[in-house]
């Protein structure tokens, strides 16, 4: 999303914070959107009294934020510098995890051992909740998969009916 939000916040160069700025900060704190802003970028609004601000913001989904660049063009004469989002899409081959293709026999699983091992692994990881949510999710997911590999036997349940 690119827009002239007129949202004042010290996080993107304003000296004060207005209601729209508080709402925008709340949106950024509660969603997967990230603000692409750099203090060294030029301001996007040039006021007639020669003050400069950045009301034009670029919000990007966290899964493409690393591939997105914010470009601010020169002023065409209107006092507003256009903001462009350059998204570089990379073609990646999808690699399937071989574990996901393996069937698990949940009826023969040792659930007590699985629970104990999972709790022990998660306590050893010392998850910092100040980290990015995607990183926390990957840590928890890898712990669950590692415990499942040791506590849940491979193989299909005989005469299994999915309906």
Secondary structure as the mmCIF struct_conf table of DSSP 4:
data_model
#
loop_
_struct_conf.conf_type_id
_struct_conf.id
_struct_conf.beg_label_comp_id
_struct_conf.beg_label_asym_id
_struct_conf.beg_label_seq_id
_struct_conf.end_label_comp_id
_struct_conf.end_label_asym_id
_struct_conf.end_label_seq_id
STRN STRN1 UNK A 2 UNK A 4
HELX_RH_3T_P HELX_RH_3T_P1 UNK A 10 UNK A 12
TURN_TY1_P TURN_TY1_P1 UNK A 13 UNK A 13
BEND BEND1 UNK A 15 UNK A 16
HELX_RH_AL_P HELX_RH_AL_P1 UNK A 19 UNK A 30
BEND BEND2 UNK A 31 UNK A 32
STRN STRN2 UNK A 33 UNK A 35
TURN_TY1_P TURN_TY1_P2 UNK A 39 UNK A 40
BEND BEND3 UNK A 41 UNK A 41
HELX_LH_PP_P HELX_LH_PP_P1 UNK A 42 UNK A 43
BEND BEND4 UNK A 44 UNK A 44
STRN STRN3 UNK A 45 UNK A 46
TURN_TY1_P TURN_TY1_P3 UNK A 48 UNK A 49
BEND BEND5 UNK A 50 UNK A 50
STRN STRN4 UNK A 52 UNK A 53
STRN STRN5 UNK A 56 UNK A 61
TURN_TY1_P TURN_TY1_P4 UNK A 62 UNK A 64
HELX_RH_3T_P HELX_RH_3T_P2 UNK A 65 UNK A 67
STRN STRN6 UNK A 68 UNK A 72
HELX_LH_PP_P HELX_LH_PP_P2 UNK A 73 UNK A 75
BEND BEND6 UNK A 77 UNK A 79
STRN STRN7 UNK A 80 UNK A 80
STRN STRN8 UNK A 83 UNK A 87
HELX_LH_PP_P HELX_LH_PP_P3 UNK A 93 UNK A 97
HELX_RH_AL_P HELX_RH_AL_P2 UNK A 98 UNK A 101
BEND BEND7 UNK A 102 UNK A 102
STRN STRN9 UNK A 104 UNK A 104
HELX_RH_3T_P HELX_RH_3T_P3 UNK A 106 UNK A 108
HELX_RH_AL_P HELX_RH_AL_P3 UNK A 111 UNK A 125
TURN_TY1_P TURN_TY1_P5 UNK A 126 UNK A 126
TURN_TY1_P TURN_TY1_P6 UNK A 129 UNK A 130
BEND BEND8 UNK A 131 UNK A 131
HELX_RH_AL_P HELX_RH_AL_P4 UNK A 133 UNK A 151
BEND BEND9 UNK A 152 UNK A 152
STRN STRN10 UNK A 154 UNK A 154
BEND BEND10 UNK A 155 UNK A 155
HELX_LH_PP_P HELX_LH_PP_P4 UNK A 156 UNK A 157
TURN_TY1_P TURN_TY1_P7 UNK A 158 UNK A 159
#
